[in-house]
Amino acid sequence: MKDTQIPGSEQSKELFAYFGLAVYYCQALEQQLTNLLLLTKMSQGKTPTEAELADLYQRKLSNSLGQLIKEIQHHFPFSEQETAQLQEVWKQRNHIVHDYFKERIQETFTPAGRAQMIRELKRFKNKASRLEIKLQGYCTEMYTKLGLEEEHLM
């Protein structure tokens, strides 16, 4: 096991950086879902006071990705493909956050294992990022439609 390195190498740092990016993009996705939920509620003609909006915003930010996905599906007309993408990212996010390193710990000690994990995390990060950008676009459309400035919710 000459090529085995402890998780302090440059490649290990890269692995942990991609893990962090995967989690970051999930949180960005949660943020966009929260924004989209609030905008959808506002577009239904219910104009909450600023205090009610702030309270709702804080409550939604504390919801999990799964809770947000389940709720938004009742209020926003996602395509079947978008719904499937949201479900897939949610499932993968849960695996990455709760089980990824527990199941793959041995792979973190070899260059080949770390390289494979980095590729997987990059693919997930890219998928979550594309979905977050798509949701951001929906939010921008709704801001414009409602005549709001984007700073109100972000």
C-alpha positions as CSV (number, residue, x, y, z in Angstrom):
1,M,0.0,0.0,0.0
2,K,2.7,2.4,-1.0
3,D,0.3,4.8,-2.8
4,T,-2.0,5.1,0.2
5,Q,-2.0,8.6,1.7
6,I,-3.7,10.0,4.7
7,P,-6.6,12.4,4.0
8,G,-4.3,15.4,4.2
9,S,-2.9,15.3,0.7
10,E,-3.7,17.9,-2.0
11,Q,-6.1,15.4,-3.6
12,S,-7.8,14.8,-0.3
13,K,-8.2,18.6,0.0
14,E,-9.8,18.6,-3.5
15,L,-12.1,15.8,-2.5
16,F,-13.3,17.7,0.6
17,A,-13.6,20.9,-1.5
18,Y,-16.0,19.2,-3.9
19,F,-17.9,17.7,-1.0
20,G,-18.3,21.3,0.3
21,L,-19.4,22.5,-3.2
22,A,-22.0,19.8,-3.4
23,V,-23.5,20.8,-0.1
24,Y,-23.2,24.5,-1.0
25,Y,-25.3,24.1,-4.2
26,C,-27.9,22.1,-2.3
27,Q,-28.2,25.1,0.1
28,A,-28.4,27.4,-2.9
29,L,-31.2,25.2,-4.3
30,E,-33.0,25.4,-0.9
31,Q,-32.7,29.2,-1.1
32,Q,-34.2,29.4,-4.6
33,L,-37.1,27.0,-3.6
34,T,-37.8,29.3,-0.6
35,N,-37.8,32.4,-2.9
36,L,-40.0,30.6,-5.4
37,L,-42.5,29.6,-2.7
38,L,-42.8,33.1,-1.4
39,L,-43.2,34.6,-4.9
40,T,-45.8,32.0,-5.8
41,K,-47.8,32.9,-2.6
42,M,-47.5,36.6,-3.5
43,S,-48.6,36.0,-7.1
44,Q,-51.8,34.5,-5.8
45,G,-53.0,38.0,-4.8
46,K,-52.2,37.5,-1.1
47,T,-50.0,40.5,-0.3
48,P,-48.5,39.8,3.1
49,T,-47.2,42.5,5.3
50,E,-43.5,42.9,5.5
51,A,-43.5,41.3,9.0
52,E,-45.5,38.4,7.7
53,L,-43.3,38.0,4.7
54,A,-40.1,38.0,6.9
55,D,-41.7,35.5,9.3
56,L,-42.7,33.2,6.5
57,Y,-39.3,33.5,4.9
58,Q,-37.5,32.5,8.1
59,R,-39.8,29.5,8.6
60,K,-39.2,28.3,5.0
61,L,-35.4,28.7,5.3
62,S,-35.5,26.3,8.2
63,N,-37.3,23.7,6.1
64,S,-35.3,20.8,4.7
65,L,-34.8,20.4,0.9
66,G,-37.3,17.5,0.9
67,Q,-40.0,19.7,2.7
68,L,-39.4,22.5,0.2
69,I,-39.7,20.2,-2.8
70,K,-42.9,18.6,-1.5
71,E,-44.5,22.0,-0.8
72,I,-43.4,23.7,-4.1
73,Q,-44.9,20.9,-6.2
74,H,-48.3,22.0,-4.9
75,H,-47.8,25.6,-6.0
76,F,-45.6,25.7,-9.0
77,P,-46.1,24.0,-12.4
78,F,-42.9,22.1,-12.8
79,S,-42.5,19.8,-15.8
80,E,-42.3,16.1,-15.2
81,Q,-38.6,16.3,-16.1
82,E,-38.0,19.1,-13.6
83,T,-39.9,17.2,-10.9
84,A,-37.7,14.2,-11.5
85,Q,-34.6,16.3,-11.4
86,L,-35.6,17.8,-8.1
87,Q,-36.4,14.4,-6.6
88,E,-33.1,13.0,-7.9
89,V,-31.0,15.8,-6.5
90,W,-32.9,15.5,-3.1
91,K,-32.1,11.8,-3.0
92,Q,-28.5,12.2,-3.9
93,R,-28.1,15.2,-1.5
94,N,-29.4,13.0,1.4
95,H,-26.9,10.3,0.4
96,I,-24.0,12.7,0.2
97,V,-24.7,14.4,3.4
98,H,-25.6,11.4,5.5
99,D,-23.9,8.4,4.1
100,Y,-21.3,9.2,1.5
101,F,-18.1,9.1,3.6
102,K,-19.4,6.3,5.9
103,E,-19.8,4.1,2.9
104,R,-16.7,5.2,1.0
105,I,-14.2,5.8,3.7
106,Q,-11.7,3.2,2.4
107,E,-11.7,4.9,-1.0
108,T,-10.5,8.2,0.6
109,F,-7.1,6.5,1.4
110,T,-6.2,5.8,-2.3
111,P,-5.6,8.1,-5.2
112,A,-7.8,6.1,-7.5
113,G,-10.6,6.1,-4.9
114,R,-10.4,9.8,-4.2
115,A,-10.3,10.6,-8.0
116,Q,-13.5,8.6,-8.5
117,M,-15.2,10.3,-5.6
118,I,-14.1,13.7,-7.0
119,R,-15.7,12.9,-10.4
120,E,-18.9,11.8,-8.7
121,L,-19.1,15.0,-6.5
122,K,-18.3,17.2,-9.6
123,R,-21.2,15.6,-11.5
124,F,-23.6,16.1,-8.6
125,K,-22.4,19.7,-8.1
126,N,-23.0,20.4,-11.8
127,K,-26.5,18.9,-11.7
128,A,-27.5,20.8,-8.6
129,S,-26.0,24.0,-10.0
130,R,-27.9,23.7,-13.3
131,L,-31.2,23.1,-11.4
132,E,-30.5,26.1,-9.1
133,I,-29.9,28.3,-12.1
134,K,-33.2,27.2,-13.7
135,L,-35.0,28.0,-10.4
136,Q,-33.3,31.3,-10.3
137,G,-34.6,32.1,-13.7
138,Y,-38.2,31.2,-12.6
139,C,-37.7,33.6,-9.6
140,T,-36.5,36.4,-11.9
141,E,-39.5,35.9,-14.1
142,M,-41.8,36.2,-11.1
143,Y,-40.0,39.2,-9.7
144,T,-40.6,41.0,-13.0
145,K,-44.2,39.8,-13.3
146,L,-44.9,41.1,-9.8
147,G,-43.0,44.3,-10.3
148,L,-40.7,43.6,-7.4
149,E,-37.0,44.3,-7.0
150,E,-35.0,41.1,-6.4
151,E,-33.5,42.4,-3.1
152,H,-36.8,41.9,-1.4
153,L,-36.4,38.2,-1.0
154,M,-32.7,37.4,-1.3
